[in-house]
Amino acid sequence: MESLTIRTIDVAPFSVERDGIAFGLIYRRTEGSEYVEVLPGNYMAFYPPWNGDYDT
């Protein structure tokens, strides 16, 4: 059995559009808030301090 190592990873916002649908980690900034949204689906978002916590 292989051992599991938990590590920090670096990611960056990106988007790709196919057939009119956006896919990716989309950076958003609204009045008083900033976050990265996982698309399509709008089912997960990450907020500062960017430590791995998320909202569903």
C-alpha positions in Angstrom: 0.0 0.0 0.0 1.3 3.4 -0.9 1.6 6.1 1.7 -0.4 9.3 1.5 1.3 12.7 1.8 -0.7 15.8 2.2 0.9 18.8 0.6 0.1 22.4 -0.5 -0.5 22.8 -4.2 -0.5 26.0 -6.3 -3.4 26.7 -8.6 -4.3 29.6 -10.8 -7.6 30.9 -12.2 -8.3 29.8 -15.7 -11.2 29.5 -18.1 -12.0 27.6 -21.3 -15.2 28.1 -23.2 -16.7 25.2 -25.2 -20.1 25.4 -27.0 -20.9 28.6 -25.1 -20.2 27.0 -21.7 -17.4 28.3 -19.4 -15.2 25.7 -17.6 -12.5 26.5 -15.0 -11.6 28.3 -11.9 -13.0 31.8 -12.5 -11.8 34.7 -10.4 -14.7 37.0 -9.3 -14.6 40.3 -7.5 -17.8 42.0 -6.2 -18.4 44.8 -3.9 -16.6 43.8 -0.7 -15.8 40.3 -1.7 -13.5 38.2 -3.9 -13.6 34.5 -4.7 -12.7 31.8 -7.2 -15.7 29.9 -8.5 -15.6 26.4 -10.0 -17.6 26.3 -13.3 -19.7 25.0 -14.8 -22.3 24.4 -12.1 -21.6 27.2 -9.6 -21.4 24.5 -6.9 -18.1 25.4 -5.2 -16.3 28.6 -4.4 -13.1 29.5 -2.6 -12.5 32.7 -0.6 -9.5 34.4 1.0 -7.3 33.6 2.9 -7.1 30.8 0.2 -6.3 28.1 2.7 -8.5 25.4 1.3 -11.8 26.3 2.9 -14.7 26.4 0.5 -18.4 27.1 0.2 -20.9 24.9 -1.6 
